[in-house]
Amino acid sequence: MNLKRVVVTGLGALTPLGNTVPEYWKGLANGVSGAAPITRFDASQFKTQFACEVKNLDIEQFIDRKEARKMDPFTQYAVIASEEAMKDSGLDLDKIDLSKAGVIWGSGIGGLKTFQDEVASFATGDGTPRFNPFFIPKMIADISAGFISMKYGLQGPNFVTVSACASGTNALIDAYNYIRLGKANVFVSGGSEAAVTEAGVGGFNALKALSQRNDAPETASRPFDKDRDGFVLGEGAGAIILEEYEHAKARGAKIYAEIIGSGMSADAHHITAPHPEGVGAGNVMKFALEDAGIKPEEVDYINVHGTSTPLGDVSEIKAIQRVFGEHAYDLNISSTKSMTGHLLGAAGAIEAIASIMAINHNLVPPTINHFTKDEAFDEKLNLTFNKAQEREVNVALSNTFGFGGHNASVIFKKLTE
C-alpha cells in the first residue's frame, strides 16, 4: 500500500510567551521566560507560587460570552489556537470535502478547573446537589475537538487523545496516520491544557514535581542544570493543520514542512518516573527514525522533552546518545520548556510548532537558564545553552513523554518535491 505524504499548512499558538505563532516564535528565538507569579488564584499558601500562564488574553475577542461560559479554559484555548491555524492555512471550507476533514486533539487532563469548581461548590454547600448543567460537557477532554468541529463543520474523524504529557504528540501521530492511510485529507490537530488551578498546582506539588524557586520564577525552569529542582507548570494550546500533500498542492497552500515519521513506546516501568536508562525514550526515537526511513545522521535538531527534573533529563540524554551515537555531538538539542514551562497535554503541540519554525528559520531556540554544569551530561553535547543558534535545519525530531510511561516522537522535514 502506498502511503500518502502529509504536510503542515497552518499553525496556531496560544502560549505563555505570546498569543500568536509570531509572538511565540519571537519569544523562543530571544530566549524569553514565560514564568511569573501566579495570577489565576491566591497561591501564597502553596509551595510553588509561580507558573507559565497565558497573558493578556481577552476571551471575548474570540468567543461569544454566552458560548464561552459553556467551555472550560482548556477548550477556550483550543478554539482560539485553532482559529489562528485555520486562518493561516487558507482553507476554503466551501471547496473541501468536509466529510474528509477532521479534528484530533490532545489534552492530558481536560476540564480540571470545571471539576474543581463544581466539586468545591458542592463540598461547601448544605448537601443539596446544585451542579451546573454544563458541568460534564465542560469537563470531558473530548469536548475540545467537538467544539472545533462544530465551529467549522468538519465531519471527519473526531476525538481526543489522552496520554498525559504525550497527548499532543499522540494527536499529531493519529492525524498523520489517518491521512497517510487515505482516511481523511485534512486535520486540525494539536493540544491544549489549563491546569494552573489550585488542584493542578497542589497536585503536582504533592508529587514533588514542581520547582519551588519562588524567589526567581523566570530562572526556575533550568533543564540540564545541576540545580534543577522540577518543572514549571504552563498552560495554553498549539494547533497544527495537517494536510495530504497533493490536496495542499492542488489548492496552492503554503507548506511549512512535511511530517515524515512517528514513534510510540512505553517505559513499562513506573507511574511517574522515567526508566533510568531511557529504554522507552530510546525506542520511541528509534521507531520514529525507522518510520521516516532516515538515518540518525540526517537529523539536525531534537526538541527534547527536557522538563528540568532530576531524573527525566538524564534518562532522555542517555537515550539520545545511545540512538544517535557519535552523531549526537553534531546535533543541536534544546528544551524549549526552559521558556514556556511544561504545558502537559499541549506540550507536544507547541514543541512541534517550535521544531517546524526552527526548520523554517534555520534557527534553533535555546535552552535558557543554564548556570551550573552537571557532570551527568556529556559536555561535548550541544544543548544550545542560553542563546539561539543559527544552522541549517532540514530535519527536526520532537520528543514528549508522559506519566504512565507514554513516549511519543514525531519527525518533520523541510519540504522537497
N, C-alpha and C positions, 0 to 999 in steps of 0.2 A: 504493500500500500504506500503510495506516495503521500507523504505528509506535506501539508501546506505551510508556507512561510508566514510568520507573524511579525508585524511591525508595530511600533509605538507612534501614534498620530495625534495624541493630545495629552496634556499634563495639567494637573491642578494641585495646589498645595495650600494647606492652612496649618501653619506651624508656629512654634514659639519664636522663630526668627523672622517671621513675616507671613502675611495672609494671602500671598500670591506666589507663583513659582519664581518670578523675577526677584521678589523680595527675599524669598527663601534662599535662592542661589547666591544673592549678594551677601547675605549673612554668612553662608558657608564659605564662600571664597575669601571673605575678610576675617574669618576666624572669630566670629562674634558668639558670645554665650547668650542663650535664651533663659538662663536661670535667674530667679529673683524671689523675694519673699512672697509667700502665698497670699493671694487676694481673694480667693474663692470662699474662704471661711476663716474664722479666728483660729490660727494654728499655734497660738502661744503655749498651749499645754502639750504639744506634740514634740516628739524627739527630733523630727525633721520639720522645719518651718519654711521651707522653700521648695520651689518646683519650677519646671519649664512650662508656663501657661501660655495659651494663645492670648494675644494682647490687642487692644484697640479694635475689637470686633463688635459691630452693631448688627445683631442677628436680623433685625427687621429691614435692613437694607437688602437682604437676600430672601427672606422667608416671611410671608404674611404672619402677623402677630397671632391670629387665631390658629393658623396651621402650625406655627412654631410651638404652641402650647401642647400639641399632640406628640411632640418629639422630645426625647432625651437629648442632651447636648451631643452625645456621640453621633446621633442621626443628623442633627443640625450641621455638624462639621462635615459629615459625609455628603450631604446635599450641597453645601457651599463649595467644597473642593471639586465635586463632580461638575458643578455648573461651569467652573473655570476650565476644566478639562474638555467638556463638551464644546464650549465656545472655541477653545483653542484648536480643536480637531476640525472645525469647519464642516462637520457632518450636516447634511441637509436631510432632516427626518422625513421629508416628503418624497425623497428619492431613494431611500434604502428600504430593504425588506425588514420590517420591524420584528417579524417572527424569527429572524436570524440575528437579532441584536439583543444581547442580554446584559445582566449585571451579576458579577461575582465579587462580593465584598468580603472584608475580613474584620473581625473585632474579637479581641481576646476576652473581654468581659461583657460588653453590651451596656445596657442602661443602669449602671451602678448607682448614679445619683437618684434616679427614679425609685429604685428598690429601697435605697437608704431612706429617702424622704417619706415614702409611704409606710414603711415598717416603723420608722421613728414616730410618725404621727399616730399610728395605732397603739404603739407601746406607751405613749404618754397620755392616751385618752382614757375613757372610762370602761373600755372593753367592747364598746359598740363598734362594729366593723364599718367604718366610713372610708372606703377606698375610692380613689379616682377611677372613673370608668375607663380611662386610658392607661391605667397602671400597667397592665400586662402588655398591650401592644407597644407602649413606650419602652418597656424594659427589654423585650426579647431582641437578641442580636440581629436576627434576620430582617427586622423591620427596616433597617438602613437600606438594604438592597431593594426592599419593597417600595419605599418612598422614591428612590431614584428611578425605578422602572415606571412608576405611576407618573412622575413628572414628565418623562419623555415618551411614554407609550411603548417602552421596549418590552417585547413579548417573548423574547428568547429565554434561555436558561436563567434562573434567578435564585440565588441562595447566598448564604454567608458561611465562610469557613471559620472554625474556632480551633486554634492550636496555640493558645496563649500568645507569646510574643512572636511566633512564626506565622500568625494568622494572615497578615497582609501578603506575605510572600506565597503562602499556600493559595490564596485567592488568585494571585497572578498566575501561578502554575496551572491551576484548574482552567482559567480563562484561556491561557496559551494552548493547553492540550485540546480543549473543545474546538478551538479554531483550527488547530493542526489537523484534527480529525474530520473537519468539514461540518461540524455540528452547528456552527454559527460563523458569522462574518465579522461581527464587532462585539466587543465587551467594554462596558465601563467596569473597571476593576480597581482595587486598592484596599485601603483600610482606614478605620477611624477609631479613636478612643478618647474617653473623657473621664479619667479616673482620679483627677485631682479633687477629691472629696474627703470628708472625714474618714469614711470607711476605706477608701483607697490608700490614703497616706497611713492611717492607723494600721491597716492590714499588712502593708509592706514593712512598716516599722517593726511590727511584731515578728516578722520573718528576719529582721536584721538585714534587710536587703538594700535599704536606702542610705545614702550618705547623710551624715549628721553635721556637716560642716556649715553650721548656721551663720558663722561669722563671715563667710566668704562664699555665698552661693555660686557666683559666677566662675569660681575655680573649683567647684566641688566635683564635677564630672571629669575625672582625670584617668582615662584608660591608659594602661601600661605604666603608670607612675607608681613608684614604690609605696607612696602614701595613699593610694586609692582606698576608699572606705565604703564603696557601694554606689548604686546608680542614683540618678536624679530622675524623679518621675516627670514625664512630659505628657502633653495632650495635643490633639489635632487630627489631621487627616491628609492623606495623599491619594490622588485619583489619577489613573492612567488609562487612556483609551488604547486598547489592543485591537488590531485590525488585520484581517487577512491581506497579504501583500498585494495580490492582484486587484482586490477590491479597493485598496487605498490608492494604488497607482492609477486605476481607471478614473477615479474622481479627482486626480491631481493633488492628493493630500500631501501636506508637509510631513516628512518622515524623520523622526528624531533618531531612531535606532531600530535594530532588529533584535528580537529576543530569540536566542539560538539554542538554549538548553536549560534544563532544570533538574534538580535533585531533591529527594526527600529521604530521610532516615530517622531512626530512633536511637537514643542512647541506651534504653532499657536498663537504666542504672539507678535513678533516684528521682524523687518528686520535684526537687528544686535544684539540686547540684548537678553540674555537668560531669560527664565522665572525665576523670582526672587526666587521662591521656588523649582526650578528644577523639575517641573512636568514632562516635556518631558524626562529629563535625568533619572528620576526615572523610568518612564515607559519603557524606552528602555532597562535598565538593568534587570528589572522585566521580560520583554518579552524574553530577551536572556536566562535568567535562566530557564524560562518555556520551551523554545525551546530545551535547553540542557537536560531538565529533571533532574536537580540537585537542591539541596537546597543551599541557600546563604552560609551556613556553610561550604560548600565544596570548596568555592573559597579561594585561598591563597593570590592572588596578583591582584590589579587593577592598570593598567596603565591608568591614568586619562587623560582627555582632557587637563586640567590644563594649560591654556595658559599664566598665570601671569597677567590676567586682574582683575580689582577690583570686578566686578560683577560675572564673569564666575566661578572663583574658588570657591566662596561662594555657589553658587547655586548647583554646582556639588557635593560638600561635603554634603550639606543638603540632596541631593537625595540619596547619598550613605548611610548616617545614617538612612534614612527612609526605604530603601530597605533591608539593612543588619542588622539593629537593633543592638543588643549587639555584634554580630559578627564583626561589623565594627571595634571594638577595637582589634580584633585578626588578622585583615588583615594587609598586607603591602600595602600601597598606595604610588605611586610616579608619578611625572611628568617628563618624560624624555625630554620634551620641555625646561626644565631649561638648558639643554646641547645642544640640536640640534636646538633650536629655533622652530618656527612654520612653517612646510613645507606645510601648506594649504592642497591641494588635495593629497599630498603624505604622510601627517601625519599619516593617518590610516595604511598605509603600513609599514612605518618604525617602528611605535609603535607596530604593530602586531609582527614584527620581534623581537623587544625588549622583548615582552612578551614570545615569543617562546624560545628565548635564555635564559630568566630567568628560564623557565622550564628545559631546557637542562643543565644549570649550577647550578641550585638551588641557584641563586643569584639574589637579587632584586636591580636593578640600582637605584641610589638615585635621590632625588630632591635637586639639588645643589642651592647655593646662598640663603640659609635661614639665615637671620641675626637678624630679629626683629619679635618677636611674635605678631600675630594678634589675638585679642580676639574673632574674628569672627569664629575661628576654635577651636574645642574641643581639648584641649591639650592631652587628653587620646588617640587620634588617632595616629597611627604610619604612618606619612607621609614620612618616610625614608629620613630624612633630612641629606644632605651633604655627606653621605658615604653609599656605597652599603652595603646591609645586607644579610648574608647567612641565608637561611631557605629552607626547603623542599617546592618546588613549584610544586604542581601537577595540579592545575587549575589556569589559569590566564585569566582575563577579560580585554579587551581593549575598551576604550570609545573614540569616536570622535563626535564632534558637529559642525554644520556649520551655517553660516549666512543664514537667512531664516527659522531658527528653525529646521534644519535637525539633527536628532540624530541617531547614528548607533553604535552598540556594537557587538563584537564577543568574543567567549569563546574558549580557547584552553586547551587541557588536555594532560598530559603525556600519551603516548600510553600504553594501556593494551590490551592483546589479547582478 
